[in-house]
Amino acid sequence: MHRDALLRSVSDPAVCDATRRGDRSAAEWVEAIVSAASSGRRTGHRCDLAVLDADASFVGFASVRFDDARADLGELAYWIESRARRQGHATAASRRLAHFAFERLGARSLRARIRPGNAASHRVLTKLGFRHDEGAGAYVLGPEDLAAPALSEGDTVLALRPTQRAAIEAGFERRFVRGVITRLADALPARFSSDAEETLAGDALAAMTRARAYGLRQDRDLAAFVEIALLVSARFDEHPAFATALRDPRAAPDDRMAALLATLPEEAWDEASQLQ
């Protein structure tokens, strides 16, 4: 974390206003940002990144935050120090973070909220492809709407170390399997107790690793694989019929789970359930 740079930012009235610092001391404000970023990364609920200029100097902060109720819906937020505004940093950083959220964090939609009359942020969001949704009271963006960068967008950098990327992606995996387990527990409360969530999470994460090894990428396919592992057998994919369907070279990876679910006979499912 860029603690020293954050301490400098706390003296910027525009940053304090944007982040609603209130009456917290500088140290409390910085600690709140660092703590939220660290815990959010572990649980997969937040991705917080420093924004740097071409000289690798800290100029701001950008984040995507996810809700348990809608694991595929992220909220984009950012702030840029006063001295670095009107240089394209907000647009460039938000575009790169939105792309990362869509490509690596499972986001299917992003939203952003700005204060009424904030013309600068309105321009930023419009450049990115966001549209204002009156019903949601927010600006919304889908992956297909994310605009390509302008040639003049500049040399803004998002600070994302390999270890940080790995931690963020691992957090997303944990958040994803928690969503699968929650849905199963709601549908089958007699079978899936909330007390067993930690054990189930370990099994579900192992299933996610196997699913990705088969080339599965779509959320629906990953969720279906995990559900079968928890409902039928953790080793279901070792059954010859399942293994053949999951490795079928005639089918694209994105089509294999649908084919498996539609074509495998009942006896194959019965036999797979015996694999322990």
C-alpha positions in Angstrom: 0.0 0.0 0.0 1.1 3.6 -0.8 0.7 4.8 2.8 3.0 7.8 2.5 1.3 9.0 -0.7 -2.1 8.5 1.0 -1.0 10.7 3.9 -0.1 13.4 1.4 -3.4 13.0 -0.3 -5.3 13.6 3.0 -4.3 17.2 2.8 -6.1 17.6 -0.5 -9.6 19.1 0.2 -10.9 17.7 -3.1 -9.8 14.1 -2.1 -11.3 14.5 1.4 -14.5 15.6 -0.1 -14.7 12.8 -2.7 -13.9 10.2 0.0 -16.1 11.7 2.7 -13.3 11.8 5.2 -15.4 13.7 7.7 -13.8 14.4 11.0 -11.4 11.4 10.9 -7.7 12.1 11.5 -5.2 11.6 8.7 -4.0 8.4 10.3 -7.5 7.0 10.8 -8.4 7.9 7.2 -5.4 6.1 5.8 -5.9 3.1 8.0 -9.5 2.8 6.9 -8.5 2.8 3.2 -5.7 0.2 3.8 -7.8 -2.0 6.0 -10.8 -2.0 3.6 -8.5 -2.8 0.6 -6.7 -5.6 2.4 -9.8 -7.3 3.8 -11.7 -6.8 0.5 -8.9 -8.4 -1.5 -8.9 -11.5 0.8 -12.7 -12.0 0.5 -12.9 -11.1 -3.2 -15.3 -8.2 -2.5 -12.9 -5.4 -3.5 -10.1 -4.6 -5.9 -8.3 -1.4 -4.9 -5.4 -0.1 -7.0 -3.1 2.9 -6.8 -3.1 5.2 -9.9 0.3 6.3 -11.0 1.5 8.8 -13.7 4.1 8.2 -16.3 6.8 8.9 -13.7 5.4 6.3 -11.4 4.2 9.0 -9.0 1.0 8.3 -7.0 -1.9 10.5 -8.3 -5.0 8.7 -7.1 -6.9 5.6 -6.3 -9.4 3.4 -8.2 -11.5 0.5 -7.0 -14.2 -2.0 -7.9 -16.4 -3.3 -5.1 -18.7 -6.3 -5.3 -21.9 -7.2 -3.4 -22.7 -10.7 -2.1 -26.3 -10.4 -3.5 -25.0 -9.8 -7.0 -21.5 -11.3 -7.3 -21.3 -10.3 -11.0 -22.2 -6.6 -10.3 -19.3 -4.3 -9.4 -19.3 -0.7 -8.4 -16.5 1.4 -9.9 -15.1 4.4 -7.9 -12.0 6.5 -8.1 -10.4 9.7 -7.0 -7.6 11.8 -8.4 -5.5 14.4 -6.5 -6.2 18.0 -7.5 -2.7 18.5 -8.9 -3.1 15.6 -11.4 -6.6 16.4 -12.6 -7.6 17.2 -16.2 -4.8 15.0 -17.5 -6.8 11.9 -18.4 -5.8 9.8 -15.4 -9.4 9.1 -14.2 -10.5 8.0 -17.6 -7.4 5.8 -18.3 -7.4 4.2 -14.8 -11.1 3.5 -14.8 -11.0 2.0 -18.3 -8.2 -0.4 -17.3 -9.8 -1.4 -14.1 -13.1 -2.0 -15.8 -11.4 -4.2 -18.4 -9.7 -6.2 -15.6 -13.0 -6.5 -13.7 -14.7 -7.9 -16.8 -11.9 -10.2 -17.9 -10.6 -11.5 -14.6 -13.0 -10.8 -11.8 -16.2 -12.1 -13.1 -18.0 -8.8 -13.5 -20.9 -8.8 -16.0 -22.0 -5.3 -15.2 -20.4 -2.2 -13.6 -22.1 0.8 -12.1 -20.9 4.1 -10.9 -22.5 6.8 -8.8 -21.6 10.5 -8.9 -22.9 13.6 -7.2 -25.4 15.7 -9.1 -23.6 18.4 -11.1 -20.3 16.6 -11.2 -19.6 17.4 -14.9 -16.0 16.1 -14.9 -17.0 12.6 -13.7 -20.0 12.6 -16.1 -17.5 13.2 -19.0 -15.2 10.4 -17.7 -18.1 7.9 -17.5 -19.4 8.9 -20.9 -16.0 8.4 -22.5 -15.9 4.9 -21.0 -19.3 4.0 -22.4 -21.4 4.2 -19.3 -25.0 5.2 -19.7 -27.2 6.8 -17.0 -29.9 4.5 -15.7 -32.6 6.6 -14.1 -34.2 3.6 -12.4 -31.0 2.4 -10.8 -29.9 6.0 -10.0 -26.5 5.2 -11.4 -24.4 5.0 -14.5 -24.1 1.4 -15.8 -21.7 -0.4 -18.2 -21.6 -3.8 -19.7 -18.4 -5.4 -21.2 -19.7 -4.9 -24.7 -20.1 -1.2 -24.1 -16.6 -0.5 -22.8 -15.2 2.0 -25.3 -11.7 1.6 -26.7 -9.1 4.1 -25.5 -8.3 7.3 -27.4 -4.8 7.5 -28.9 -4.2 10.5 -26.6 -5.2 8.8 -23.4 -1.7 9.0 -21.9 0.6 6.9 -19.7 -1.5 6.3 -16.7 -0.5 3.2 -14.8 -2.5 1.0 -12.4 -0.2 -0.4 -9.8 -0.8 -4.2 -9.9 2.0 -6.4 -8.7 1.9 -10.2 -9.7 1.4 -11.1 -6.1 -1.4 -8.6 -5.7 -3.1 -9.9 -9.0 -2.9 -13.4 -7.7 -4.4 -12.4 -4.3 -7.2 -10.5 -6.0 -8.1 -13.4 -8.4 -7.9 -15.9 -5.5 -10.3 -13.7 -3.6 -12.7 -13.7 -6.6 -12.6 -17.5 -6.6 -13.6 -17.6 -3.0 -16.4 -15.1 -3.5 -17.6 -17.1 -6.5 -17.8 -20.4 -4.7 -19.5 -18.8 -1.7 -22.2 -17.7 -4.1 -22.6 -21.2 -5.4 -22.8 -22.7 -1.9 -25.3 -20.0 -0.8 -27.6 -20.9 -3.7 -27.4 -24.6 -2.9 -28.0 -24.0 0.8 -31.1 -21.9 0.0 -32.4 -24.6 -2.4 -31.5 -27.6 -0.3 -31.3 -26.5 3.3 -31.7 -30.1 4.7 -28.6 -31.2 2.8 -26.3 -28.1 3.0 -25.9 -26.6 6.5 -24.4 -23.2 6.9 -22.2 -24.7 9.5 -20.4 -26.8 6.8 -19.6 -23.8 4.6 -15.9 -23.8 5.3 -15.6 -27.5 4.4 -17.8 -27.0 1.3 -15.7 -24.0 0.3 -12.5 -26.1 0.2 -14.2 -28.8 -2.0 -15.7 -26.1 -4.2 -12.4 -24.4 -4.8 -10.8 -27.7 -5.7 -13.6 -28.2 -8.2 -13.0 -24.8 -9.7 -9.4 -25.7 -10.3 -10.4 -28.8 -12.1 -13.0 -27.0 -14.1 -10.5 -24.5 -15.3 -8.2 -27.3 -16.3 -10.8 -28.5 -18.7 -10.9 -25.0 -20.3 -14.2 -24.0 -18.7 -14.4 -20.2 -18.4 -18.1 -19.1 -18.4 -19.6 -18.5 -15.0 -22.5 -20.8 -15.8 -20.2 -23.6 -16.6 -17.9 -23.1 -13.6 -21.0 -22.9 -11.3 -22.5 -26.1 -12.9 -19.2 -28.0 -12.5 -18.9 -26.9 -8.8 -22.6 -27.8 -8.1 -22.1 -31.3 -9.6 -19.0 -31.8 -7.5 -20.9 -30.9 -4.3 -24.1 -32.7 -5.2 -22.9 -35.8 -7.0 -19.3 -36.5 -6.2 -16.1 -34.5 -5.9 -14.6 -37.0 -8.3 -17.5 -37.1 -10.8 -15.2 -36.0 -13.7 -13.1 -39.2 -13.3 -16.1 -41.2 -14.7 -15.2 -42.1 -18.3 -18.4 -40.6 -19.7 -17.9 -37.3 -18.0 -14.2 -37.2 -18.7 -14.9 -37.8 -22.4 -17.5 -35.0 -22.6 -15.3 -32.5 -20.8 -12.3 -33.2 -23.1 -14.3 -33.6 -26.3 -12.1 -32.0 -29.1 -15.2 -31.7 -31.4 -16.8 -29.2 -29.0 -15.6 -25.8 -27.9 -14.9 -25.6 -24.2 -17.8 -23.1 -23.7 -20.2 -25.8 -25.2 -19.0 -28.9 -23.3 -20.9 -28.5 -20.0 -24.2 -27.9 -21.8 -23.7 -31.0 -23.9 -22.7 -33.0 -20.8 -25.9 -31.9 -19.0 -28.1 -32.6 -22.0 -26.8 -35.9 -23.2 -25.3 -38.1 -20.4 -27.6 -41.0 -19.5 -29.0 -41.4 -16.0 -26.8 -44.5 -15.3 -23.7 -42.4 -15.9 -24.8 -40.0 -13.1 -25.6 -42.9 -10.8 -22.1 -44.4 -11.4 -20.4 -41.1 -11.0 -22.1 -40.6 -7.6 -20.4 -43.8 -6.4 -16.9 -42.2 -6.9 -15.6 -41.3 -3.5 
